[in-house]
Amino acid sequence: NQVGNVNIYDIYKGCYEGDASNAFEAYSPLKSRFTGRTHNVGLDPPCINNAAASQYLNMESTRAAIHALPASTIGPWEICSDKVVYKKLYPSVLAAYEVLAAHYRILIYSGDSDGAVPYVGTVEWIQQFESGNTPTKDWVAWSVLSTGTAGYDPTLQVAGYATVYDNLNFITVKGAGHMVPQYKPREGQAMF
C-alpha cells in the first residue's frame, strides 16, 4: 500500500489506463501464492492496455498460425484468462533448468525497469543456479550495432548488460519493462 500507484510492469512509465489505484486492490494474483490456494487469475492487470494484443490474438488467422483452437471451441484470448488454473506443482523450477542446461544454452533476459520480476531477483536466482561458478563475462555492456545485432561499441548507447556462464546467458535490457519486445523492440530483436 505504501508503494502507491506505480506501473509494476515499468516503474518509470505511467499507467496506460488512467488511475489504477483501485485496480491494484482488485488485482492481486500473488495473494493466493502465500495462502496455498489454487487460483484463477481472470482479471485484467492494472496499467496494461491489451487492446492490440487481444485484437491480434483473436484473429482466426493468428489462432490458426499459433495452433490455438478456434474461439468457438475455447473462447476468446484474454490477457488473464479465468480458464487457466494456476497450481504450484513444484517448490522450485531449479531442477528443470539443471536438465535443460545439460543439453541446451539458456538465455534469461530482463528489463531493468520491470517491477513485476525485478532483475535483481533474477540475478540472485542465477547465482543460486550457478552455485558458485565464475562467469566467463560478468556484467559487461552491450549495444545494438549498425547491423542490428548485439555486440559492443563504446561509441554507441549501452543497451543493457550481459553476464555469461558456460551454458547460461543473462541479459538486461536498459529501459525495458516486463515485456521487453513491447518496450524495446529494437534491443529485444538484437538480443536474440
N, C-alpha and C positions, 0 to 999 in steps of 0.2 A: 504493500500500500504506500510506502514511502517513496518508491521509485517514481510514481506519478504516471502521467500519460506519455509513455515513451514507446516508440515503434520498436518492438522487441526484435523485429527482423532486420532492421537497420537503425541502429541507435542514433545516427546523425541525421536521419531524414524524418520529416513529419509523417503523420498518418495520411493515407490516401483518402479515407472516407470520413473526414470531419473528426469531431471529438469522440475518442474511443474510450473515455474514462469508464463508462458503464459497460462497454464491451469486454473490458479486461476482467470485470467481475463475473460476467456470464460465461466467458470462455476461459476455462481453467482445466485443460486436459491433464495436467500434471498432478492435480489434487488426488486423483484416483490412484496415481502411481504409488503414493505413500500410504494409501489405505488398503491396498491389495485387491481392490475390486476390479472385475472385468469392466471395460469401459468402451462405449461407443462415442466417438467424438461428436459428429453430427451438427456442429456449429461452425459458422464462418469465423476464422481467426481475425482479431482486430487488425486494422491498418493495412489490410490486403485488398487490392482491387483485382478480383479474379475474373472480371467480365470477359476479357480477351481469351484467357485460358479456357474458361467454360465454353465460350462460343466455339473455339477451335477444337477442343476435345469432345464436343458433342456433335461435330460434323460426321456424317456417316462415312465419308471418305477417310477421315482421320481414324475413326474407330476401326475401320477395315485394315488400314495400314499398320496399326499397332496391335492388331489381332484381338481387339476387345469385342465382346458380344454386343449386339445391337441394343440401343436404348429400350426398345420394346421388350427385350428379354431381361435386362438387369437394371434398367432405369438410366437416367442421365448421369454424366460425370458431375461430381460436386467436389469442391476443394477439400472438404472434410465430411466424407460420407458417413451416415449412420449405419450403412450396410457393412462396414468393416469393423470387426470386433478386435480390439487390441487386447491381447492377453500375453503377459510376460511368461515365456516358457523357460528361459534360462536366466540365471543371475547376471551373466556377462556374455558378450559375444567374442570375448578374447580367444576362446578355443577355435572358433570358426576362422578367425583371422590367422591363427597359427597354421591351420591346414592350408588355407589359401596361400600364405606366404611361402610355404614349402614348394609350391608349384607355379606361382604367378608373381609378377611385380604388382605392388599395390600402390595406388595413388589415393591419398586422402587430402582434400583441399578444404579451405575455409575462408570465408570472407572475414576480414578483420574488424568489421563493424556489426557483425552478427551477434545479437544478444541472446538469441534462442539457443544457439550452440556456440558459445564463445570459443575462439581458437585457443585460449589458454587452457581450457579443459581438454581440448583435443591434444595439445602438447603433453599434458600430464598423462593422458591415456597412452599416447605413443611411447613415452618414456617407460611406462609400466610394461607395455607390449615388447619393447626392445630390451627390456631387463638389463640395462647397463651397457649394451652395445654402443660403441662410439660411432657417430655418424661420419660418413665419408665427406660430407659437406654439412656445415652447421650454420643455419640462418644466414644464407647468402642471398643477396639481392638478385632479382631477375627483372627483365624488361621485355616489352614487345618489340621485336626487331622489325626493320623495314620489310622483311619477308613475311611478316605476320606470325612468325614463330617465336617461341620463348628462348631467351638467351640472356646475355648481359652485355650492355653497352653503357659505360659510365656517362656518356653524353645524353642518354635517354632517361625519361622519367622511370623511377622504380615502380614496377607493377605489383610487387609483393616480395616474399622471402621464401626460400626453399631450404628444407633440411632433408638430406638424402642418407638412407641406410642401404644395406645390401639389397633388400627386396621391398623396400617401402620408401616412397617419396611423400613428404608433407609439404604442401604449398599453401601459402597465404596469398590472398588477392587483396591488395590495398584498396580501401574504399568500397568494398563489396559487402553487401548484407548476406542474409541467409541463402538466397537464390543467386549464386554468383553469375550465371548466364543472363539473368534478368538485369542485374545491377551493372555488371562489367562484361558485356558480351565479347568485346574485342580481346580482353585479357583472358577470359574464360576459354575462348577458341584457341588462343596461342598456348595456353597452359596444356591443353590436350595434345 
